[in-house]
Amino acid sequence: MAAKKKTRGKIKTSRKAKPKASSASDYPCPNTGKALGLAATVRRLLKEPGFAAFMRHELCLAHQGDEDAIKCIASYYRGPTKDELDHLCIAEKDKARCLACTDHLNFIDGLAWYGGAKKR
């Protein structure tokens, strides 16, 4: 009998598996408040583990092409400003790509994962 090959599949996520917020407030989609820039989003991801877990879930869906998740993230995170990209020393030739609707999600991916993985 042939041995089974172990493989790692894609992370499967679904809207049903959405993580619960850690506080009494929920994170509705779309966001009812103002979308934040990069610095404010980073601070919130590190301060609120529930928000980080929520965003990580939505980011996983967005990277798989889920339009609802992309819209949800856009309602919370407007991406980096040109000034923030200057502070990050992003080359002028790369700034347009970084401001594009999906490339800027990569700025918060690791932080959402780390912030949501912290012990509460």
ChimeraX attribute file (.defattr): number of C-alpha atoms within 10 A of each C-alpha:
attribute: neighborCount
match mode: 1-to-1
recipient: residues
	/A:1	3
	/A:2	4
	/A:3	5
	/A:4	6
	/A:5	6
	/A:6	6
	/A:7	6
	/A:8	6
	/A:9	6
	/A:10	7
	/A:11	9
	/A:12	9
	/A:13	13
	/A:14	11
	/A:15	11
	/A:16	6
	/A:17	9
	/A:18	14
	/A:19	17
	/A:20	14
	/A:21	16
	/A:22	15
	/A:23	11
	/A:24	6
	/A:25	9
	/A:26	12
	/A:27	16
	/A:28	11
	/A:29	14
	/A:30	14
	/A:31	15
	/A:32	10
	/A:33	9
	/A:34	10
	/A:35	16
	/A:36	17
	/A:37	15
	/A:38	20
	/A:39	14
	/A:40	12
	/A:41	23
	/A:42	18
	/A:43	12
	/A:44	18
	/A:45	24
	/A:46	18
	/A:47	13
	/A:48	19
	/A:49	23
	/A:50	26
	/A:51	24
	/A:52	30
	/A:53	25
	/A:54	23
	/A:55	28
	/A:56	26
	/A:57	21
	/A:58	25
	/A:59	23
	/A:60	18
	/A:61	20
	/A:62	19
	/A:63	14
	/A:64	15
	/A:65	12
	/A:66	14
	/A:67	12
	/A:68	15
	/A:69	22
	/A:70	20
	/A:71	16
	/A:72	20
	/A:73	23
	/A:74	19
	/A:75	18
	/A:76	21
	/A:77	22
	/A:78	18
	/A:79	26
	/A:80	23
	/A:81	15
	/A:82	15
	/A:83	9
	/A:84	14
	/A:85	17
	/A:86	13
	/A:87	9
	/A:88	10
	/A:89	10
	/A:90	13
	/A:91	10
	/A:92	11
	/A:93	8
	/A:94	10
	/A:95	16
	/A:96	11
	/A:97	12
	/A:98	20
	/A:99	17
	/A:100	12
	/A:101	12
	/A:102	15
	/A:103	12
	/A:104	17
	/A:105	23
	/A:106	13
	/A:107	15
	/A:108	21
	/A:109	16
	/A:110	13
	/A:111	21
	/A:112	27
	/A:113	20
	/A:114	16
	/A:115	24
	/A:116	24
	/A:117	14
	/A:118	13
	/A:119	6
	/A:120	8
